[in-house]
Amino acid sequence: MKIGAAARASGVSARSLRYYEDEGLIVPGRFSNGYRDYCQSTIDRVAVIRSLLDSGLPVRLVRDLLPHLGAGSVCAEFVDEVEQYRDRLAHRVAVLSAQQAALEDYLREVGRIA
């Protein structure tokens, strides 16, 4: 299927599909005229990519993970890297929560919230 139909089928924009291709996450076939040709397995892979990206993993980690999906195991180094990424996110959440609490305290002091 052409890129427009693939975008509709996968629920992502044509621009996202081109980005995934540029990043090496998908490799669509090509028609004789050079247009991209997306098969169902590529559409399925896009759903997995979207899920991984929505979970907060950066493209670099998604690219590293994709070859191992379906193989039943992921290397320990990759799992370590995901854990480190998760820990960095947790730290950022804690910092943002503290900043939010400080703002709420300030707004309470000036009488803007009860």
PyMOL commands that place a pseudoatom at each C-alpha (Angstrom):
pseudoatom trace, name=CA, resn=MET, resi=1, chain=A, elem=C, hetatm=0, pos=[0.000, 0.000, 0.000]
pseudoatom trace, name=CA, resn=LYS, resi=2, chain=A, elem=C, hetatm=0, pos=[1.132, 3.562, -0.641]
pseudoatom trace, name=CA, resn=ILE, resi=3, chain=A, elem=C, hetatm=0, pos=[2.119, 5.920, 2.150]
pseudoatom trace, name=CA, resn=GLY, resi=4, chain=A, elem=C, hetatm=0, pos=[-1.302, 7.594, 2.497]
pseudoatom trace, name=CA, resn=ALA, resi=5, chain=A, elem=C, hetatm=0, pos=[-3.078, 4.276, 2.933]
pseudoatom trace, name=CA, resn=ALA, resi=6, chain=A, elem=C, hetatm=0, pos=[-0.329, 3.080, 5.284]
pseudoatom trace, name=CA, resn=ALA, resi=7, chain=A, elem=C, hetatm=0, pos=[-0.729, 6.217, 7.376]
pseudoatom trace, name=CA, resn=ARG, resi=8, chain=A, elem=C, hetatm=0, pos=[-4.470, 5.609, 7.693]
pseudoatom trace, name=CA, resn=ALA, resi=9, chain=A, elem=C, hetatm=0, pos=[-3.978, 1.897, 8.436]
pseudoatom trace, name=CA, resn=SER, resi=10, chain=A, elem=C, hetatm=0, pos=[-1.305, 2.506, 11.067]
pseudoatom trace, name=CA, resn=GLY, resi=11, chain=A, elem=C, hetatm=0, pos=[-2.818, 5.598, 12.672]
pseudoatom trace, name=CA, resn=VAL, resi=12, chain=A, elem=C, hetatm=0, pos=[0.335, 7.679, 12.243]
pseudoatom trace, name=CA, resn=SER, resi=13, chain=A, elem=C, hetatm=0, pos=[1.057, 10.467, 9.803]
pseudoatom trace, name=CA, resn=ALA, resi=14, chain=A, elem=C, hetatm=0, pos=[2.868, 9.987, 6.512]
pseudoatom trace, name=CA, resn=ARG, resi=15, chain=A, elem=C, hetatm=0, pos=[5.547, 12.255, 7.952]
pseudoatom trace, name=CA, resn=SER, resi=16, chain=A, elem=C, hetatm=0, pos=[5.996, 9.862, 10.892]
pseudoatom trace, name=CA, resn=LEU, resi=17, chain=A, elem=C, hetatm=0, pos=[6.341, 6.933, 8.502]
pseudoatom trace, name=CA, resn=ARG, resi=18, chain=A, elem=C, hetatm=0, pos=[9.074, 8.763, 6.598]
pseudoatom trace, name=CA, resn=TYR, resi=19, chain=A, elem=C, hetatm=0, pos=[10.766, 9.640, 9.911]
pseudoatom trace, name=CA, resn=TYR, resi=20, chain=A, elem=C, hetatm=0, pos=[10.667, 5.993, 11.048]
pseudoatom trace, name=CA, resn=GLU, resi=21, chain=A, elem=C, hetatm=0, pos=[12.241, 5.033, 7.737]
pseudoatom trace, name=CA, resn=ASP, resi=22, chain=A, elem=C, hetatm=0, pos=[14.929, 7.728, 8.056]
pseudoatom trace, name=CA, resn=GLU, resi=23, chain=A, elem=C, hetatm=0, pos=[15.723, 6.440, 11.558]
pseudoatom trace, name=CA, resn=GLY, resi=24, chain=A, elem=C, hetatm=0, pos=[16.028, 2.849, 10.323]
pseudoatom trace, name=CA, resn=LEU, resi=25, chain=A, elem=C, hetatm=0, pos=[12.982, 1.622, 12.247]
pseudoatom trace, name=CA, resn=ILE, resi=26, chain=A, elem=C, hetatm=0, pos=[11.120, 0.427, 9.145]
pseudoatom trace, name=CA, resn=VAL, resi=27, chain=A, elem=C, hetatm=0, pos=[12.147, -0.446, 5.610]
pseudoatom trace, name=CA, resn=PRO, resi=28, chain=A, elem=C, hetatm=0, pos=[9.216, -0.243, 3.208]
pseudoatom trace, name=CA, resn=GLY, resi=29, chain=A, elem=C, hetatm=0, pos=[9.438, -1.802, -0.208]
pseudoatom trace, name=CA, resn=ARG, resi=30, chain=A, elem=C, hetatm=0, pos=[9.372, 0.290, -3.348]
pseudoatom trace, name=CA, resn=PHE, resi=31, chain=A, elem=C, hetatm=0, pos=[7.149, 0.231, -6.397]
pseudoatom trace, name=CA, resn=SER, resi=32, chain=A, elem=C, hetatm=0, pos=[8.873, 0.396, -9.807]
pseudoatom trace, name=CA, resn=ASN, resi=33, chain=A, elem=C, hetatm=0, pos=[8.139, 4.141, -9.892]
pseudoatom trace, name=CA, resn=GLY, resi=34, chain=A, elem=C, hetatm=0, pos=[9.997, 4.635, -6.574]
pseudoatom trace, name=CA, resn=TYR, resi=35, chain=A, elem=C, hetatm=0, pos=[6.915, 5.097, -4.389]
pseudoatom trace, name=CA, resn=ARG, resi=36, chain=A, elem=C, hetatm=0, pos=[7.030, 3.425, -1.010]
pseudoatom trace, name=CA, resn=ASP, resi=37, chain=A, elem=C, hetatm=0, pos=[5.129, 0.142, -0.680]
pseudoatom trace, name=CA, resn=TYR, resi=38, chain=A, elem=C, hetatm=0, pos=[4.026, -0.730, 2.861]
pseudoatom trace, name=CA, resn=CYS, resi=39, chain=A, elem=C, hetatm=0, pos=[3.028, -4.316, 3.613]
pseudoatom trace, name=CA, resn=GLN, resi=40, chain=A, elem=C, hetatm=0, pos=[0.952, -5.465, 6.592]
pseudoatom trace, name=CA, resn=SER, resi=41, chain=A, elem=C, hetatm=0, pos=[4.032, -6.569, 8.538]
pseudoatom trace, name=CA, resn=THR, resi=42, chain=A, elem=C, hetatm=0, pos=[5.430, -3.030, 8.290]
pseudoatom trace, name=CA, resn=ILE, resi=43, chain=A, elem=C, hetatm=0, pos=[2.111, -1.627, 9.511]
pseudoatom trace, name=CA, resn=ASP, resi=44, chain=A, elem=C, hetatm=0, pos=[2.239, -4.078, 12.430]
pseudoatom trace, name=CA, resn=ARG, resi=45, chain=A, elem=C, hetatm=0, pos=[5.798, -2.989, 13.186]
pseudoatom trace, name=CA, resn=VAL, resi=46, chain=A, elem=C, hetatm=0, pos=[4.686, 0.657, 13.206]
pseudoatom trace, name=CA, resn=ALA, resi=47, chain=A, elem=C, hetatm=0, pos=[2.145, -0.211, 15.914]
pseudoatom trace, name=CA, resn=VAL, resi=48, chain=A, elem=C, hetatm=0, pos=[4.946, -1.703, 18.026]
pseudoatom trace, name=CA, resn=ILE, resi=49, chain=A, elem=C, hetatm=0, pos=[7.173, 1.316, 17.380]
pseudoatom trace, name=CA, resn=ARG, resi=50, chain=A, elem=C, hetatm=0, pos=[4.375, 3.695, 18.332]
pseudoatom trace, name=CA, resn=SER, resi=51, chain=A, elem=C, hetatm=0, pos=[3.731, 1.765, 21.543]
pseudoatom trace, name=CA, resn=LEU, resi=52, chain=A, elem=C, hetatm=0, pos=[7.413, 1.825, 22.512]
pseudoatom trace, name=CA, resn=LEU, resi=53, chain=A, elem=C, hetatm=0, pos=[7.757, 5.524, 21.738]
pseudoatom trace, name=CA, resn=ASP, resi=54, chain=A, elem=C, hetatm=0, pos=[4.539, 6.287, 23.639]
pseudoatom trace, name=CA, resn=SER, resi=55, chain=A, elem=C, hetatm=0, pos=[6.018, 4.487, 26.653]
pseudoatom trace, name=CA, resn=GLY, resi=56, chain=A, elem=C, hetatm=0, pos=[8.761, 7.098, 26.657]
pseudoatom trace, name=CA, resn=LEU, resi=57, chain=A, elem=C, hetatm=0, pos=[11.641, 5.173, 25.119]
pseudoatom trace, name=CA, resn=PRO, resi=58, chain=A, elem=C, hetatm=0, pos=[13.830, 7.276, 22.860]
pseudoatom trace, name=CA, resn=VAL, resi=59, chain=A, elem=C, hetatm=0, pos=[14.182, 6.328, 19.197]
pseudoatom trace, name=CA, resn=ARG, resi=60, chain=A, elem=C, hetatm=0, pos=[17.749, 5.113, 19.805]
pseudoatom trace, name=CA, resn=LEU, resi=61, chain=A, elem=C, hetatm=0, pos=[16.565, 2.490, 22.301]
pseudoatom trace, name=CA, resn=VAL, resi=62, chain=A, elem=C, hetatm=0, pos=[13.619, 1.487, 20.121]
pseudoatom trace, name=CA, resn=ARG, resi=63, chain=A, elem=C, hetatm=0, pos=[16.023, 0.955, 17.212]
pseudoatom trace, name=CA, resn=ASP, resi=64, chain=A, elem=C, hetatm=0, pos=[18.195, -1.252, 19.442]
pseudoatom trace, name=CA, resn=LEU, resi=65, chain=A, elem=C, hetatm=0, pos=[15.209, -3.258, 20.679]
pseudoatom trace, name=CA, resn=LEU, resi=66, chain=A, elem=C, hetatm=0, pos=[13.399, -3.955, 17.399]
pseudoatom trace, name=CA, resn=PRO, resi=67, chain=A, elem=C, hetatm=0, pos=[15.753, -6.674, 16.104]
pseudoatom trace, name=CA, resn=HIS, resi=68, chain=A, elem=C, hetatm=0, pos=[15.239, -8.629, 19.339]
pseudoatom trace, name=CA, resn=LEU, resi=69, chain=A, elem=C, hetatm=0, pos=[11.440, -8.536, 19.366]
pseudoatom trace, name=CA, resn=GLY, resi=70, chain=A, elem=C, hetatm=0, pos=[10.001, -11.920, 18.591]
pseudoatom trace, name=CA, resn=ALA, resi=71, chain=A, elem=C, hetatm=0, pos=[13.294, -13.614, 19.400]
pseudoatom trace, name=CA, resn=GLY, resi=72, chain=A, elem=C, hetatm=0, pos=[12.060, -14.204, 22.936]
pseudoatom trace, name=CA, resn=SER, resi=73, chain=A, elem=C, hetatm=0, pos=[14.971, -12.571, 24.691]
pseudoatom trace, name=CA, resn=VAL, resi=74, chain=A, elem=C, hetatm=0, pos=[16.572, -9.195, 25.002]
pseudoatom trace, name=CA, resn=CYS, resi=75, chain=A, elem=C, hetatm=0, pos=[20.207, -8.713, 25.935]
pseudoatom trace, name=CA, resn=ALA, resi=76, chain=A, elem=C, hetatm=0, pos=[21.005, -7.709, 29.515]
pseudoatom trace, name=CA, resn=GLU, resi=77, chain=A, elem=C, hetatm=0, pos=[22.782, -4.545, 28.361]
pseudoatom trace, name=CA, resn=PHE, resi=78, chain=A, elem=C, hetatm=0, pos=[19.611, -3.321, 26.709]
pseudoatom trace, name=CA, resn=VAL, resi=79, chain=A, elem=C, hetatm=0, pos=[17.544, -4.008, 29.832]
pseudoatom trace, name=CA, resn=ASP, resi=80, chain=A, elem=C, hetatm=0, pos=[20.168, -2.153, 31.901]
pseudoatom trace, name=CA, resn=GLU, resi=81, chain=A, elem=C, hetatm=0, pos=[19.929, 0.814, 29.558]
pseudoatom trace, name=CA, resn=VAL, resi=82, chain=A, elem=C, hetatm=0, pos=[16.126, 0.869, 29.780]
pseudoatom trace, name=CA, resn=GLU, resi=83, chain=A, elem=C, hetatm=0, pos=[16.346, 0.731, 33.583]
pseudoatom trace, name=CA, resn=GLN, resi=84, chain=A, elem=C, hetatm=0, pos=[18.793, 3.642, 33.585]
pseudoatom trace, name=CA, resn=TYR, resi=85, chain=A, elem=C, hetatm=0, pos=[16.481, 5.619, 31.302]
pseudoatom trace, name=CA, resn=ARG, resi=86, chain=A, elem=C, hetatm=0, pos=[13.545, 4.845, 33.610]
pseudoatom trace, name=CA, resn=ASP, resi=87, chain=A, elem=C, hetatm=0, pos=[15.567, 6.018, 36.616]
pseudoatom trace, name=CA, resn=ARG, resi=88, chain=A, elem=C, hetatm=0, pos=[16.480, 9.285, 34.871]
pseudoatom trace, name=CA, resn=LEU, resi=89, chain=A, elem=C, hetatm=0, pos=[12.790, 9.830, 34.105]
pseudoatom trace, name=CA, resn=ALA, resi=90, chain=A, elem=C, hetatm=0, pos=[11.870, 9.143, 37.740]
pseudoatom trace, name=CA, resn=HIS, resi=91, chain=A, elem=C, hetatm=0, pos=[14.410, 11.741, 38.845]
pseudoatom trace, name=CA, resn=ARG, resi=92, chain=A, elem=C, hetatm=0, pos=[12.982, 14.299, 36.407]
pseudoatom trace, name=CA, resn=VAL, resi=93, chain=A, elem=C, hetatm=0, pos=[9.450, 13.559, 37.665]
pseudoatom trace, name=CA, resn=ALA, resi=94, chain=A, elem=C, hetatm=0, pos=[10.608, 14.107, 41.261]
pseudoatom trace, name=CA, resn=VAL, resi=95, chain=A, elem=C, hetatm=0, pos=[12.203, 17.443, 40.342]
pseudoatom trace, name=CA, resn=LEU, resi=96, chain=A, elem=C, hetatm=0, pos=[9.073, 18.568, 38.483]
pseudoatom trace, name=CA, resn=SER, resi=97, chain=A, elem=C, hetatm=0, pos=[6.844, 17.480, 41.382]
pseudoatom trace, name=CA, resn=ALA, resi=98, chain=A, elem=C, hetatm=0, pos=[8.955, 19.510, 43.796]
pseudoatom trace, name=CA, resn=GLN, resi=99, chain=A, elem=C, hetatm=0, pos=[8.727, 22.536, 41.502]
pseudoatom trace, name=CA, resn=GLN, resi=100, chain=A, elem=C, hetatm=0, pos=[4.963, 22.110, 41.233]
pseudoatom trace, name=CA, resn=ALA, resi=101, chain=A, elem=C, hetatm=0, pos=[4.641, 21.897, 45.028]
pseudoatom trace, name=CA, resn=ALA, resi=102, chain=A, elem=C, hetatm=0, pos=[6.716, 25.062, 45.416]
pseudoatom trace, name=CA, resn=LEU, resi=103, chain=A, elem=C, hetatm=0, pos=[4.465, 26.904, 42.969]
pseudoatom trace, name=CA, resn=GLU, resi=104, chain=A, elem=C, hetatm=0, pos=[1.355, 25.703, 44.774]
pseudoatom trace, name=CA, resn=ASP, resi=105, chain=A, elem=C, hetatm=0, pos=[2.843, 26.893, 48.092]
pseudoatom trace, name=CA, resn=TYR, resi=106, chain=A, elem=C, hetatm=0, pos=[3.516, 30.291, 46.573]
pseudoatom trace, name=CA, resn=LEU, resi=107, chain=A, elem=C, hetatm=0, pos=[0.002, 30.542, 45.143]
pseudoatom trace, name=CA, resn=ARG, resi=108, chain=A, elem=C, hetatm=0, pos=[-1.417, 29.595, 48.553]
pseudoatom trace, name=CA, resn=GLU, resi=109, chain=A, elem=C, hetatm=0, pos=[0.656, 32.348, 50.180]
pseudoatom trace, name=CA, resn=VAL, resi=110, chain=A, elem=C, hetatm=0, pos=[-0.646, 35.002, 47.818]
pseudoatom trace, name=CA, resn=GLY, resi=111, chain=A, elem=C, hetatm=0, pos=[-4.209, 33.767, 48.237]
pseudoatom trace, name=CA, resn=ARG, resi=112, chain=A, elem=C, hetatm=0, pos=[-4.721, 32.459, 44.723]
pseudoatom trace, name=CA, resn=ILE, resi=113, chain=A, elem=C, hetatm=0, pos=[-5.626, 28.929, 45.868]
pseudoatom trace, name=CA, resn=ALA, resi=114, chain=A, elem=C, hetatm=0, pos=[-7.120, 27.635, 49.096]
for i in range(1, 114): cmd.bond("trace and resi %d" % i, "trace and resi %d" % (i + 1))
show_as sticks, trace
zoom trace
